[in-house]
Amino acid sequence: MFFSCKNDNKNMNVNVSIENFKKGNVYLQKISDSTLINVDSIFVTNETPIILSYDIKSPELFYLYLDGSSIDKRIEFFAEKGNININTSLEKFNSDFSVNGSSSDSVYRDYLKVIRKFNNNSLDLIELSFKLSKNNLKDSLKIVQKNIEALNKRQYLFNLNYAVNNGDSFISPLIAINEFSQSSKVVLDTIRSSMSEEVLASKYGKMFEAIRKKKLKWVKFFN
């Protein structure tokens, strides 16, 4: 599915610079009804300026996709109204890039940096546990398993604190949706109480509120 959005009435412009990219299609994408769709595109030849536009209602995740490559070339970024600049290269398209002009994306990048550290530590511990299990080192395995549980608890608390402490950021409801949809009403209410009215009225804010209200109905039903 494709929608052309190239006109001056759009409230978000994404200016893209891709070093060593000479020819091909560049797409602006987003999730709609659980489906990744194209909302704008441009065919690039040599020095063609890459400007993609969309009429965004509230900050949300968008994707910049580079066609014509055997490698997955997609950059995820937190989009918002205004001019956003993305700088990257053909060789390291989605591994070494910068996003400027979106305060929501800056908060999102800080969050992802910590999450990557948690994930890397978790993978290291899981790999170690496999080796210990293979060599039947039960005592050492128990210690590693406790370390994994402790790491999971720290990550849970980090997610919760980040969502609560950044209640005026549009990333807060996204974290709540991804990490706490199955949590208790108390946890959901705690996160909601920290959110600004503007955040609650956003796309992710409304999605989170729907989850919270469903949980509230469920609690009332069993009480």
N, C-alpha and C positions, 0 to 999 in steps of 0.2 A: 504494500500500500504506500502511496506517495502523495504528499500534498505540497504544492509549490507555494512558497511564502515570500517571494522576492518582491517586496514593495516597501516604500518609505513609511508606511503606517505601522509597521511592526515595532514593538517596544523593546525588543532584544536583538542586538546584532552581535554575532560571533565572528571576530576577525582572526583568521588563521594563517600562520606562517609555518610552512613545512620545508625545511632545508632539503635540497636535492630531489624534491618531488617535481617532476616535469610534466606529467600527463596522467589524467585519470579522474575518477569521480570522487567527490568528497560529500558525505551525507551528514546532516544533523538529525539525530534520532531521539526518541523518548518512548517511555512505556505508556501505553494507553489500553486500558482493559486487559492487563496482563500480557499485552502483545507489544513487541518492539516495532515501532513504525518510523518511516522517514517523514520528516516534516519540512525539510528543505534540502536542496542539493545544488552542486555546481560542478561543471566539467572543466577541469583545469588543463590549460596548455601553456607551457613556459611561464610567462610572468603574469598570468591571470590573477588579479586580486581575489583572495578567497574570503568572501563575506556571506555568512549564512544568517537568516533572520527568522524570528518567530514571535508571535504575540502571546507572551507568557502571562499567566494570571497570578501565579505565586511561585516562589523559588522551589525548584525540584531538580532531580537528577536528569541530565541530558547526556547524550553520547555523540562523539565525533567519530565517524567511521570512514576509513579509507578503503576504497574498492580497488580491485585489480591486483591483489596480493594473495599469495598462498598462506601468509601468516596472518593471524587474527590482528587486525589493526583497528582497535577501538579505544577511545579515551573517554572515561567517565568523568563528568564534572558537575558541580552544583550550579545550575544556571539561575539567573535572576534578571530583572529589568536593567537595561542599560547596555553599555558596550563592554564586551568580554574579549580579551585577547588570549589566544592559545598559541604558544610557540613550541615547536618540536622539530624533529627531523625524520626523514624517511626510514633511516636505519633503526632509530630508537623511538619510533612513533609513540607507543603507549608505555614505554619504560622510563623515558627521560623527557619530561615536558613541563611547561609552566602554564599556569592559568592566572590571569590578572583581571581585575575589574569586577570580581564577585566576592563580596565579604562572606557570603554563605559558603563558598568553596574554600576560603581560607580556614574557616572553622572546621570544615569537613576534612581538609588535608591534615590538620593537627590531630584530629581524631584517628584518621587512618594510620598515621605514623605509629601511634601507640598500639593500635590493634595489630599491625604487622609484627611488632615485637612480641606481643602475646602469642600470636599464631606461630611465629618461628620458634619461640621457647617451647610451645606445646608440641610441635613436630619433633624437636630434638629429644624431648622427654619420652614421647611415644616410641621413637626409634630406639632409644636406649632401653625401654621396657621390653621391646621385642627381642633385643639381643640378650638381655638378662634372662628372659623367659626361655629362650632357646638353649641357654647354657645352664638352665635350672638353678639359677642363683636367687633363691626365693627371698632371702632376707634383704638383699639389695633391691629386688623387685618391689617389695613392700614399701621401701623408702621412696622409690621413684613414683609409685602409684599415689603416695601421700603428697608428693610434690606436685603431681598433676592435679589432684583435687584442690590443693592450695592455690595453684595457678588459676584454675577455673573460677574459684571464689573471688580472687583478686580481679579477674577480668569482668566478672558479673558486677562487682562493686564499682569498677571503673566506668562501665557502661551506664550504670544507674546514676553515679555522681555527675558524669558528663552530660547526661540528658537533663538532670535537675539544675545543674549549675549554668547550663546554656539554654534556659527556658525561653530566652528572647531570640534564640536562633532557630531557623527552620530545620536544622539538623536534629533538634531535640525529638520531635515526633517521629522522625525517620528511625532514630535509634530505638525509640519505644516500640515502634511497629516491628522492627527486625529482631529485637532482643527480649521484649517483655510482653508479647501478645498473649502468652500462656501464664503470665504471672498473676498474683492475687490482686484483688480489687484495691487493697491497701497500697500496693506498689504503684498501680496505675493511677490511683488518686494522688499519690505523692508527686508523680511526674507531671500530672495535669496541673496541679496547683502552682507549679513553677512556671508554666507557660504563659506568655503574654497573649492578649486577645488577638493580636495580629497573627501570631503563630497558630493559634487554635483555628483561625479562619482560613488558613492555608490548605492546600491540597492534602499534605501529610497530616496536618492538624485535624482535619475532618475525618480522615481515615482512622487516626488514632482514637478520636472521640467515639467513632462508631464501634470500635473494638471495646473500649471502656464501658460504653452503655450496654453492649451485649453481655459483658461480664456482670454488670450490675443487675440485669434482668435474671441472669442465671443464679446469682446469689440469692435474690429475692424469691425465686422459684423454689429453691431448696430450703428456704427458711420459713 
